[in-house]
């Protein structure tokens, strides 16, 4: 089973620790029940420079990679924490 885990990548400072903990816990639980757990947020880390900026060419490649993974997914799990505005996750999952 291929699970796509859509999650926010930018948290308000006051939610960052608990959000990261709960996402990591959820990811561990999902990993035990799937063959593949794809976390698209991680793809953005590999395309960024030392300042965390993703150049346009790399951003397009990461977007296409994530879109292909989304198309292949058997299940999509979206994390939308209360009180945390996110443009990426709703856009990502359509």
MOURKA-V286574 format. One line per field, one symbol per residue. ss: DSSP state (H for helix, E for strand, L for the rest). burial: 1 if it has 16 or more other ideal C-beta (glycine too) atoms within 10 Angstrom, else 0. A space follows every 50 residues. Layout:
ss=???
burial=???
This chain:
ss=LEEEEELLLLLLHHHHHHHHHHHHHHHHHHHHLLLEEELHHHHHHHHELL LLLELHHHHHHHHHHHHHHHHHLLEEEELLLLLLLLLHHHHHHL
burial=00111111001000000010001000100100010011111011001000 00010001000110010011001000101010010100100100
